Amino acid sequence: MPELSRFFGIIVRMYLEASGQHHAPHFHAYYQDEMAVFTFDPVELIAGDLPRKQLRLVEAWAELHQEELAQDWALLQGGNRPKPIDPLK
């Protein structure tokens, strides 16, 4: 699964839905042993969990990069490699 961004110990990835789109456009965020799935239009936690601080960081990052996330989703679902997205600094 392609990595889109990495910041403050959080890794953001996006999957190709190989058998057709079954879910709303989304991404996965990993922090240590935790994983959460977020939609990005609107930014919303839909599965999993992260510690509160990391959850807020991912939400803030996704709000800032909604357009890029949508572009990466379209690229990936079209069989292309998504582009990296700048991390939070």
PLY file of the C-alpha trace (Angstrom):
ply
format ascii 1.0
element vertex 89
property float x
property float y
property float z
element edge 88
property int vertex1
property int vertex2
end_header
0.00 0.00 0.00
1.54 3.34 -1.02
2.66 5.70 1.71
1.36 9.25 1.22
2.93 11.02 4.17
4.78 10.56 7.46
4.81 12.98 10.40
5.21 12.81 14.18
5.42 9.01 14.09
2.22 8.71 12.03
2.25 6.96 8.66
-0.55 7.72 6.17
-1.33 5.19 3.45
-3.99 4.59 0.83
-5.18 1.28 -0.66
-6.22 0.41 -4.18
-9.69 -1.13 -4.16
-8.83 -3.80 -6.73
-12.30 -5.29 -7.17
-14.02 -1.94 -7.58
-14.86 0.79 -5.13
-16.72 -0.58 -2.11
-16.16 2.26 0.36
-16.17 6.03 0.43
-12.78 7.47 -0.57
-10.55 7.05 2.47
-7.04 6.67 3.85
-5.40 4.72 6.66
-3.31 6.26 9.44
-0.93 4.18 11.54
0.67 5.12 14.84
2.68 2.51 16.73
0.29 -0.49 17.03
-2.85 1.54 16.31
-4.64 2.06 13.00
-7.56 4.25 11.96
-9.42 4.79 8.71
-10.64 8.26 7.69
-12.75 9.65 4.90
-11.48 12.96 3.60
-14.61 14.65 2.24
-15.59 15.31 4.95
-12.69 14.35 7.20
-14.20 11.75 9.50
-12.97 8.74 11.47
-14.84 5.68 10.13
-12.95 2.76 11.69
-10.22 2.01 14.19
-8.73 4.37 16.72
-5.65 6.42 17.50
-4.54 8.17 20.68
-6.33 11.51 21.01
-3.29 13.66 20.13
-2.46 11.65 17.00
-6.13 11.56 16.00
-6.26 15.37 16.08
-3.00 15.64 14.12
-4.31 13.34 11.38
-7.60 15.24 11.20
-5.78 18.58 10.92
-3.44 17.20 8.24
-6.34 15.79 6.23
-8.27 19.08 6.42
-5.24 20.87 4.98
-4.78 18.32 2.20
-8.32 17.32 1.16
-7.76 18.21 -2.49
-4.49 16.29 -2.68
-6.09 13.29 -1.00
-8.90 13.32 -3.58
-6.36 13.52 -6.40
-4.34 10.65 -4.94
-7.51 8.56 -4.54
-8.34 9.10 -8.23
-4.77 8.27 -9.28
-4.63 5.10 -7.20
-8.07 3.82 -8.24
-7.06 4.48 -11.86
-4.05 2.21 -11.47
-1.49 5.00 -11.04
0.89 5.70 -8.20
-0.31 8.46 -5.85
1.86 11.50 -5.19
3.43 12.16 -1.78
1.69 14.76 0.38
3.61 17.16 2.59
3.67 16.25 6.28
2.61 18.45 9.17
5.54 20.47 10.45
0 1
1 2
2 3
3 4
4 5
5 6
6 7
7 8
8 9
9 10
10 11
11 12
12 13
13 14
14 15
15 16
16 17
17 18
18 19
19 20
20 21
21 22
22 23
23 24
24 25
25 26
26 27
27 28
28 29
29 30
30 31
31 32
32 33
33 34
34 35
35 36
36 37
37 38
38 39
39 40
40 41
41 42
42 43
43 44
44 45
45 46
46 47
47 48
48 49
49 50
50 51
51 52
52 53
53 54
54 55
55 56
56 57
57 58
58 59
59 60
60 61
61 62
62 63
63 64
64 65
65 66
66 67
67 68
68 69
69 70
70 71
71 72
72 73
73 74
74 75
75 76
76 77
77 78
78 79
79 80
80 81
81 82
82 83
83 84
84 85
85 86
86 87
87 88
